């Protein structure tokens, strides 16, 4: 009689760069920058792409910047997704973004992170290993399907990824 392996629940991860934002306001804080009209339109476009998937993000980890919050709200509009605004995600490095993921609940298999470059692009690149993206463009999404616990996601492994950018078609980055 053999021992059966316990199968880890499949997970889905969306790494998302916020949509296009206005230039830094005069005497304003970078955190206060809002989406441009084009940025809002691109977020709506990306929401349409998300709607074509069989699974949707149920939880969005979101940087505390206005532009990331606005992006996440547009992407999650008319869904039951929960948004968690996390100050530590503002200009976070790839390692800091990965830490947030490591502490995510295993009960939640569909997670999105909405953050900034260079951290979000660096994380995409570290999880791909075989493909190096110069930079995830504004509104860009890298979509991963994972068969491990959130705490086991590592730059030392290679994951399959699909990316989607506004105005482009979906492409596999493997």
C-alpha positions in Angstrom: 0.0 0.0 0.0 1.6 3.2 -1.2 1.4 6.6 0.4 -0.6 9.1 -1.6 0.8 12.5 -2.2 -1.2 15.4 -0.9 -1.8 17.7 -3.9 -1.4 21.4 -3.4 -4.3 23.5 -4.5 -3.6 25.2 -7.9 -2.9 28.9 -7.5 -3.1 31.8 -9.9 -1.1 34.9 -9.5 -1.5 38.2 -11.4 1.4 40.7 -11.2 0.1 44.0 -12.4 1.8 47.3 -13.0 -0.5 50.3 -12.4 -2.0 52.0 -15.4 -0.6 55.3 -16.8 -0.5 58.1 -14.3 -0.3 61.8 -14.5 3.1 63.5 -14.2 4.2 64.2 -10.6 2.1 67.2 -9.5 3.9 70.4 -8.6 4.6 70.4 -4.9 2.5 67.2 -4.7 3.4 63.8 -3.4 4.2 60.9 -5.7 1.6 58.9 -3.8 -1.1 61.4 -4.8 -0.7 60.9 -8.6 -3.9 59.8 -10.3 -4.5 57.8 -13.5 -4.7 59.7 -16.8 -7.8 59.2 -18.9 -5.7 56.8 -21.1 -4.7 54.9 -17.9 -8.3 54.5 -16.9 -9.3 53.3 -20.3 -6.4 50.8 -20.4 -7.5 49.5 -16.9 -11.0 48.9 -18.3 -9.4 47.1 -21.3 -7.5 44.9 -19.0 -10.6 44.1 -17.0 -12.2 42.8 -20.2 -9.2 40.4 -20.6 -9.5 39.3 -17.0 -13.2 38.6 -17.7 -12.2 36.0 -20.4 -10.4 33.9 -17.8 -12.0 30.9 -16.1 -10.7 32.2 -12.7 -10.6 35.8 -11.5 -8.5 37.5 -8.8 -10.4 37.3 -5.5 -7.9 39.2 -3.6 -5.8 42.3 -4.7 -2.8 43.3 -2.7 -2.5 47.0 -3.7 0.1 49.7 -3.1 -1.1 52.7 -1.1 -0.5 55.1 -4.1 -3.6 56.6 -5.7 -2.7 55.3 -9.1 -2.5 51.7 -7.9 -5.7 51.9 -5.9 -7.5 53.4 -9.0 -6.1 50.6 -11.2 -7.2 47.9 -8.8 -10.7 49.4 -8.4 -11.2 49.5 -12.2 -9.8 45.9 -12.6 -12.1 44.5 -9.8 -15.2 46.5 -10.7 -18.4 44.4 -10.6 -16.6 41.5 -8.9 -16.6 40.3 -5.3 -12.8 40.7 -5.1 -11.3 42.1 -1.9 -8.7 44.9 -2.1 -6.1 45.2 0.6 -4.2 48.5 0.6 -0.7 47.8 1.9 1.7 50.7 2.5 4.7 48.4 2.2 3.9 47.8 -1.5 4.6 51.4 -2.4 7.8 51.3 -4.5 8.5 47.8 -3.1 11.3 45.7 -4.4 10.8 42.2 -5.9 11.8 40.7 -2.6 9.3 42.8 -0.6 6.5 41.9 -3.1 7.4 38.2 -2.7 7.3 38.6 1.1 3.7 39.8 0.9 2.8 36.8 -1.3 4.5 34.4 1.2 2.3 35.6 4.0 -0.9 35.3 2.0 -3.5 32.8 3.1 -3.4 29.4 1.5 -7.2 29.5 1.5 -7.1 32.1 -1.2 -5.9 30.6 -4.5 -6.4 33.6 -6.8 -4.3 36.7 -5.9 -3.3 39.8 -7.7 -0.6 42.3 -6.7 -0.9 45.8 -8.1 2.4 47.7 -7.7 5.1 49.8 -9.3 8.3 49.4 -11.4 11.0 48.4 -11.1 9.9 46.0 -8.3 6.9 44.4 -10.2 9.0 43.8 -13.4 11.9 42.5 -11.3 9.5 40.0 -9.7 8.1 38.9 -13.0 11.6 38.3 -14.3 12.8 36.4 -11.2 9.8 34.1 -11.4 10.2 33.4 -15.2 14.0 32.7 -15.3 13.9 31.9 -19.0 12.5 35.2 -20.2 13.6 38.7 -19.2 11.1 41.4 -19.6 12.7 44.8 -20.0 9.9 46.4 -18.1 6.2 45.6 -17.6 4.5 48.5 -19.2 1.7 50.5 -17.5 -1.4 48.3 -17.3 0.7 45.3 -18.0 -0.2 42.0 -16.4 1.9 38.8 -16.0 -0.3 35.8 -15.2 1.1 32.8 -13.5 -0.4 29.4 -12.8 1.3 27.8 -9.8 1.2 24.4 -8.1 2.7 25.2 -4.8 1.9 27.0 -1.6 2.2 30.8 -1.5 5.1 30.4 1.0 7.0 28.2 -1.5 6.9 30.6 -4.5 10.6 31.3 -5.2 12.9 32.9 -7.7 14.8 29.6 -7.7 12.0 27.9 -9.6 10.7 28.4 -13.1 7.0 29.2 -13.6 4.9 29.4 -16.7 3.7 32.9 -17.4 1.4 34.6 -19.8 1.6 38.4 -20.2 -0.9 40.8 -21.6 -0.4 44.4 -22.4 -3.0 47.0 -23.6 -3.0 47.1 -27.3 -1.3 43.8 -27.7 -2.2 40.2 -27.8 -1.5 37.7 -25.1 1.8 36.0 -25.3 3.5 33.2 -23.4 6.9 34.2 -22.0 8.4 30.8 -21.8 
